[in-house]
Amino acid sequence: AAALEARRISLGQQVAAETEAMERLRRAFPVLPEPDDDRQAAALQEEFDQHRARADRLRQEVAAAQEEHLRLTRSLAALEGAGSVNVAQAYQEMAELEREESRVQQEVEALVLARRWIDEAASAFHQGFRSRLEAGASGYFAAFTGRPGRRVLFDDRFRLKVAEPDGQERWPAVLSQGARDQLYLALRFALAAMVQERLELPLVLDDPFLNCDAQRLRLIRDALEQVSRQRQVLLLSHRQELAEWGTPVSVAE
């Protein structure tokens, strides 16, 4: 119990630190999306790819401008050697190209900086969102299964895994159907808790316990009773044994 309490305190400190880091990023870069913005990693990656393609095009423009600059410099040298009356015009064209080169270079530097900000924001978003979702889902999953220390994890590609108390990691496909139902229900509860921070919505469950035995149902009911103290829970079921859960509601035509 002491080890678990220490682990809980450590995780709480990590969550607080990551939350503070995300707040600093939002204050430093107000133009970046909020962590709960509908745009996910795919949208951020698409935006970054567009900026990178534009940066590549601008680099090509800079290279072309530099080549034109060199050509005009050589032409100017030839004109000066020949005493041509077009030297002034060549100087003017060269000055215009130098200004254009400077403008393009500044735009490239701005895009490089934007890319770094987007990378940092995406990393902070993934780390903050993933750690909060893992912590919330792990708590519910351990409660549903009656196995303290069982954790829900996501890898860098947001693929779902379960870590057993002994450290062994397992994919959902190797779990029993009942355990998978409990896992996905834990994810729903964790996501609902995160949404509730900004929007009060009821939690609607439509016959989600088809593969649960009596022991699993008892643990899930205990967890639902705790959740119902904070938000409205609507359970729709044809199973008679669930009729005593909460307050029965009938619809009059």
ZIFEN-V385047 format. One record per residue. RES is the residue in one letter. PSI is psi in radians with two decimals (* if undefined). Layout:
BEGIN
res=RES psi=PSI
res=RES psi=PSI
END
This chain:
BEGIN
res=A psi=-0.67
res=A psi=-0.68
res=A psi=-0.72
res=L psi=-0.70
res=E psi=-0.71
res=A psi=-0.68
res=R psi=-0.73
res=R psi=-0.74
res=I psi=-0.74
res=S psi=-0.78
res=L psi=-0.68
res=G psi=-0.71
res=Q psi=-0.70
res=Q psi=-0.76
res=V psi=-0.76
res=A psi=-0.73
res=A psi=-0.75
res=E psi=-0.66
res=T psi=-0.72
res=E psi=-0.69
res=A psi=-0.72
res=M psi=-0.68
res=E psi=-0.71
res=R psi=-0.71
res=L psi=-0.73
res=R psi=-0.67
res=R psi=-0.66
res=A psi=-0.59
res=F psi=1.34
res=P psi=-0.31
res=V psi=-0.23
res=L psi=2.73
res=P psi=2.68
res=E psi=2.67
res=P psi=-0.51
res=D psi=0.32
res=D psi=2.58
res=D psi=-0.44
res=R psi=2.16
res=Q psi=-2.87
res=A psi=-0.65
res=A psi=-0.72
res=A psi=-0.71
res=L psi=-0.70
res=Q psi=-0.69
res=E psi=-0.73
res=E psi=-0.71
res=F psi=-0.73
res=D psi=-0.66
res=Q psi=-0.74
res=H psi=-0.69
res=R psi=-0.70
res=A psi=-0.71
res=R psi=-0.67
res=A psi=-0.67
res=D psi=-0.74
res=R psi=-0.70
res=L psi=-0.63
res=R psi=-0.69
res=Q psi=-0.68
res=E psi=-0.69
res=V psi=-0.77
res=A psi=-0.73
res=A psi=-0.69
res=A psi=-0.66
res=Q psi=-0.69
res=E psi=-0.71
res=E psi=-0.66
res=H psi=-0.80
res=L psi=-0.74
res=R psi=-0.77
res=L psi=-0.62
res=T psi=-0.76
res=R psi=-0.73
res=S psi=-0.71
res=L psi=-0.74
res=A psi=-0.69
res=A psi=-0.69
res=L psi=-0.71
res=E psi=-0.70
res=G psi=-0.56
res=A psi=-0.09
res=G psi=0.55
res=S psi=2.64
res=V psi=-0.01
res=N psi=0.22
res=V psi=-0.74
res=A psi=-0.74
res=Q psi=-0.71
res=A psi=-0.71
res=Y psi=-0.74
res=Q psi=-0.77
res=E psi=-0.71
res=M psi=-0.71
res=A psi=-0.69
res=E psi=-0.72
res=L psi=-0.66
res=E psi=-0.69
res=R psi=-0.72
res=E psi=-0.70
res=E psi=-0.74
res=S psi=-0.74
res=R psi=-0.78
res=V psi=-0.71
res=Q psi=-0.72
res=Q psi=-0.69
res=E psi=-0.70
res=V psi=-0.78
res=E psi=-0.66
res=A psi=-0.69
res=L psi=-0.65
res=V psi=-0.73
res=L psi=-0.72
res=A psi=-0.69
res=R psi=-0.75
res=R psi=-0.71
res=W psi=-0.75
res=I psi=-0.74
res=D psi=-0.77
res=E psi=-0.73
res=A psi=-0.72
res=A psi=-0.71
res=S psi=-0.78
res=A psi=-0.69
res=F psi=-0.83
res=H psi=-0.81
res=Q psi=-0.79
res=G psi=-0.85
res=F psi=-0.76
res=R psi=-0.79
res=S psi=-0.68
res=R psi=-0.73
res=L psi=-0.70
res=E psi=-0.81
res=A psi=-0.81
res=G psi=-0.82
res=A psi=-0.62
res=S psi=-0.73
res=G psi=-0.80
res=Y psi=-0.73
res=F psi=-0.72
res=A psi=-0.67
res=A psi=-0.74
res=F psi=-0.70
res=T psi=-0.21
res=G psi=0.46
res=R psi=1.59
res=P psi=2.50
res=G psi=-0.13
res=R psi=2.28
res=R psi=2.63
res=V psi=2.28
res=L psi=2.72
res=F psi=2.41
res=D psi=-3.03
res=D psi=-0.36
res=R psi=0.25
res=F psi=0.57
res=R psi=2.41
res=L psi=2.40
res=K psi=2.86
res=V psi=2.24
res=A psi=2.15
res=E psi=2.85
res=P psi=-0.48
res=D psi=0.05
res=G psi=-0.19
res=Q psi=2.33
res=E psi=2.41
res=R psi=2.52
res=W psi=2.64
res=P psi=-0.51
res=A psi=-0.44
res=V psi=-0.08
res=L psi=2.78
res=S psi=2.83
res=Q psi=-0.68
res=G psi=-0.73
res=A psi=-0.67
res=R psi=-0.70
res=D psi=-0.74
res=Q psi=-0.68
res=L psi=-0.85
res=Y psi=-0.56
res=L psi=-0.69
res=A psi=-0.69
res=L psi=-0.73
res=R psi=-0.76
res=F psi=-0.73
res=A psi=-0.75
res=L psi=-0.70
res=A psi=-0.66
res=A psi=-0.66
res=M psi=-0.69
res=V psi=-0.61
res=Q psi=-0.37
res=E psi=-0.43
res=R psi=-0.40
res=L psi=2.20
res=E psi=1.95
res=L psi=2.57
res=P psi=2.73
res=L psi=2.03
res=V psi=2.17
res=L psi=2.10
res=D psi=1.69
res=D psi=1.00
res=P psi=0.00
res=F psi=0.63
res=L psi=-0.50
res=N psi=0.42
res=C psi=2.31
res=D psi=-3.10
res=A psi=-0.70
res=Q psi=-0.79
res=R psi=-0.73
res=L psi=-0.68
res=R psi=-0.78
res=L psi=-0.71
res=I psi=-0.68
res=R psi=-0.74
res=D psi=-0.75
res=A psi=-0.69
res=L psi=-0.67
res=E psi=-0.63
res=Q psi=-0.74
res=V psi=-0.65
res=S psi=-0.24
res=R psi=-0.30
res=Q psi=-0.40
res=R psi=2.80
res=Q psi=2.34
res=V psi=2.19
res=L psi=2.07
res=L psi=2.03
res=L psi=2.16
res=S psi=2.64
res=H psi=-0.03
res=R psi=2.21
res=Q psi=-0.57
res=E psi=-0.25
res=L psi=-0.03
res=A psi=-0.47
res=E psi=-0.03
res=W psi=2.05
res=G psi=-2.63
res=T psi=2.06
res=P psi=2.51
res=V psi=2.34
res=S psi=2.63
res=V psi=2.13
res=A psi=2.25
res=E psi=*
END
